[in-house]
């Protein structure tokens, strides 16, 4: 990722944090016992028309490392 894209991403993350403080608080409240290899994160999107899409991710050790990096940056 080039430096300009990284700056844009950081700006968008800040906006997301400001607009969705409960989501950020939820992520920050998760302990290492919650986010560990084999845990499953489920994502559900519901459109204004009521259509839903669901996906889940079974966490790997690489995912855990990514979460640690994100958490250490204050995300």
C-alpha positions in Angstrom: 0.0 0.0 0.0 1.4 3.4 -0.9 1.7 6.1 1.7 -1.1 8.2 0.3 -3.5 5.2 0.4 -2.4 4.5 4.0 -3.1 8.1 5.0 -6.6 7.9 3.3 -7.3 4.6 5.1 -6.3 6.1 8.5 -8.6 9.0 7.8 -11.5 6.7 6.9 -10.9 4.6 10.1 -11.0 7.8 12.2 -14.3 8.7 10.6 -15.7 5.2 11.2 -14.6 5.4 14.9 -16.4 8.8 15.3 -19.6 7.6 13.6 -19.7 4.1 15.2 -18.3 4.3 18.7 -20.2 1.3 19.9 -18.6 -0.9 17.2 -15.1 0.3 18.2 -15.9 -0.2 21.9 -17.1 -3.7 21.2 -13.9 -4.6 19.4 -11.8 -3.1 22.1 -13.7 -4.9 24.8 -12.8 -8.3 23.4 -10.1 -10.0 25.4 -7.4 -12.4 24.2 -9.6 -15.2 25.4 -12.3 -14.1 22.9 -10.0 -13.5 20.0 -7.9 -16.6 19.6 -7.2 -19.2 17.0 -10.3 -21.2 16.2 -12.7 -18.4 17.3 -15.3 -17.5 14.7 -16.3 -14.0 13.7 -19.7 -13.7 12.0 -20.6 -10.7 9.8 -24.2 -10.0 8.8 -25.3 -7.2 6.5 -29.0 -6.2 6.2 -29.9 -3.8 3.4 -32.6 -1.2 3.9 -34.9 -3.5 1.8 -34.3 -6.4 4.2 -32.0 -8.5 2.2 -29.4 -10.2 4.4 -26.0 -11.6 3.7 -24.0 -13.5 6.3 -20.4 -14.7 6.3 -18.1 -16.1 9.0 -14.4 -16.3 9.5 -12.6 -18.9 11.5 -9.6 -17.1 12.9 -6.1 -18.3 12.2 -2.8 -17.5 13.9 -2.1 -14.9 11.2 -5.5 -13.3 11.9 -4.7 -13.1 15.6 -1.4 -11.3 14.8 -3.4 -8.8 12.6 -5.8 -8.1 15.5 -2.9 -7.5 17.9 -1.4 -5.0 15.5 -4.7 -3.2 15.0 -5.4 -3.1 18.7 -1.9 -1.7 19.4 -2.5 1.1 17.0 -5.7 2.1 18.8 -8.2 0.8 16.3 
